[in-house]
Amino acid sequence: MSDSTANKFSELVGIVKRLKAPDGCPWDREQTNASLLPYFLEEAYEVIESVDNENWPELKEELGDILLHAVFQAAIAEENGHFTIEESLKNVNEKLVRRHPHVFGDAEADAAFHAKQNWEAAKHKEKKRESRLDGVPKTLPALIRAQRLQQKASYTGFDWDKVEQVWDKVHEEIQELKEAQSNEDKDHIVEEIGDVLFAIVNLARFLDIPAEDALRKTNQKFTDRFAQVEAELKKRDKTVEDSNLEEMDEIWNDIKRK
């Protein structure tokens, strides 16, 4: 880090402390670690959106906002006597060195998988966890959590050898869903839909594709195409209520072909 970067970070810390001073900003002074969480989550999603759109000026801004939240959270923690930003930085620096023995020590890692495997093993030992699946937040979006659980299991060696085996599992789960649907057992249907989704996420993981990203992009694609369907209907002096599935599907397929 250059002296200029270090100075800018110190300046940010100073600005936050000034905002939280008795004669600072009333809103900033009222915030707690918990009250800031919705805003932090919003900023995180804005980072995701800027990366999806490859909007680098926006990403630059959003990363600054993330840094602000990190400093803000640490400032509140320091006020309450929990820890300081320096202690947090010291912790992450030591952790990065400790969990990368293949970089800062004598261990070897031939590929990214082995590097992550070393990281997970070290983390499990440090945290003194009972299960290798512990530590994946239950509040994560379900697709992300499913993929993280599968990744953690994979790092222990609990994984398929070939993608064909993953495909077999996908087809098996779809067939079980069809059987549950034919039996009109709602609880069983819910269970099997979950199993199908979990199997699809596992396929995405095996192909090194983040399932959450893939679905988010498909959501946007669907939104864009449906808007084009509505625009075409408007050209025909119609609304969706004036149309029918056959007409809308015809427009949809035409948009898809283009």
N, C-alpha and C positions, 0 to 999 in steps of 0.2 A: 504494500500500500504506500502510495506517495505521501509526502508531507501534506500536500494539498488535500488529498482525500481524507486523511486523518483530521485535518483542521476542519473540513466541512462536517465530518461526523461530530466532532466536539461542538461545533457551532449549533448543530441540530439539538444535541443534548442540552445546550445552554438555552436555546429558544424554548424548548419544552418546559424547562425549569422556570423560566421567566413567565410563561403562560400560566403556570400553576402556583405562582407566588401569590401572597395575600392581595397584592394590588394588580394581579394579572387578569386573565379572562374568567368571568364567572362560570361559564359553561365548562371550561377545562378543569376548573377547581372542583366541580361537582362530580366529575367522572370517577368511576371505580374500575377495577380490572374486569368485573362482570359487565358493567354497562357499556364498555367499549367493544365487546365481542361481536354484536351485530354489525357494527361498522367495519371491524376487521374482516369479518367474513365477506362483506360486500366488496371490500378492496381486493380480497383474494380472488373473487370471481371476476372482478374487472381485469386483473392480471391475466387470468385464463382467456378472457374474451379478446384482449389485446394481442395475445400470442396467436390465438385462432385466426385473427384478422391480419396477422403479420404487420400490425401497426406499431412500429418501433418507437416513434415519438410518444405514443400513448403508453407503451410499456415502460418507457423511461419515467414517465410521470407516476404511473401506478406503483412501480417498485419503490419510488420515493415515499409514496403514501404508506406502503408496507413497512418501510424503515421507520417512518414516523410512529406508526402504531407500536412497533417493537420498543422504541425508546419511551413512548408514552406509558406502556404497560410497565416497563422497568422503573420508570420514575414513580409511579404509584406504589409499586412494590417496595421501593426504597423508603418512601414516606411512611409506609406501614411497618418498616423494620424487617422486611423479609430478605431482600438481597439488593445488590446494586447492579447497574448495567455492566460495570467492570467485572463483577463476579460471574455474570452470565456469559460474557465474552470469554473469560478465562475457562469456564466450564466447556464451552463448545470447542475452543481451541485444543484443549487437552483431549477431548473426546475424539476429535478428528484424527489426531496423531495416534491415539491409542487404538482406534478401530481401523487403522490403515497400516498394519504391520508390514504389508507388502510394499509400502512406500517409505515408511519411516523406520522399518525394522528389517529383520532377516527373512520374514515369511515370503512365500511366493504366491502369485495369483496370475494364472496364464490368460484369463479372460475376465470380462465384466462379471459373469456369473460367479466365478470363484471369488472375486473381490467382494461382491455382495454377500456371498456365503460366509466369508470371514467376518464381515460386519455383523450379520445376524447372529453368528455364534458368539462373538464378543459381547454383543448387546444382551443376549440371553443370560450370559454368565454374570455380567455386571449388575443387571437388574434382579438377579436371583429369582427368575421366573420359574414357575412350575411347568408350564407348557410352552412349546415353541410358537404357538399361535397367540400367546398373550401379547398385549401391547397394541393391538389394532383397535383404534377407538370405535366403540359401538355407534357413535354419532356420525360416523362417516356415511356419505351416500352409499346405498346398498351395493351398487355396482363396483365402486372403488373398494369397499370393504371386502367384497367377495374376491376380487383380484388380489388384494394384499394377503388375504388368508391363504389363497392358493400359492402365491409366491413364497410365503413363509414355509409352507409345507414342502414346496419344491426344493428349497435350500437344504432340507433335511434328507433329500433323496426320495421323498414320497411324490413321485411324478411318473407320467407315462414316458415311454422311450420314443414313440413315433406319433406323428400327428394323426395317422390312421386310427390309432387307438382312441384318440380324443373324439374323432368323428363318430366312431362306433358308439361312444357314450352319449353323444348328442342324439343320434338316431334312436338309441335305446330309451332315453328320457322322453323324446317326442312320442314314441309308441306308447309308453306308459301313460302319458298325458291323454292320448287319444282314448285309451281304455278307460281311464278315470272319467273322461267326458261322456263316453257311451254309457257308463253306469250311473251317470247323473249324481255323483257323490261330490258335493260342493267342497267339503273339507279336503277330500283326496285330490280334487282338481287344483285347489290352491297349492297344495304340497307339490304336485307334479309341475305346475307352472314355475314354482320356485326352483325345482330341480332342473328344468329346461334352461331357465335363465342362468343358473349357476354353471351348467355345462357349456353354454354359449360363451360366458365370461372366461371359462377355462380354455376354450378354443382360442379366444382373443389373446389370452395370456401366452399360450403356447406359440402363437404367431407373433408375439411381441408387439401387440396392439393394445393400448389402453381402452378397455371397453367403454368407460365413461366418456372418453373423448369421441369415440366412434359414434355412440348414441347421441351425444350432444350435437355433432355435425349433421347427423341424420335428422334430428329434430329441426335444425335450422333449414335443412334442405326441404323438408316437408312444409315448413312455414312459408318459405319463399315460393314454392310451387303452388301452394294453395292460394297465396296472394295473387299469383299470376292467373289462376283460374277465376278468381273474383274479378280481376281486371278485365279479362276477356268477356266475362258475362256482362260487365258494365258496358263494354263496347256494343254489346247486343241489346242494350237497354233492359238488362235483366239483373235480378239479384239471385242469391243462392236459393231463396225461397221460391222464386219463379222457375227455377231450373229443376232438374232431376238427376239421379245418379248416372244415367246413361250419358247425358249431355256433359256433365262435369267430368266423367271418366274419359270421355272422348277428348276433351280439352286437356286434361291431365296428361294423357298419353302423347298428345301432340307436343306439349311442352317438354315432356321427357325425351322425345325423339330429337327435338331441337337442341 
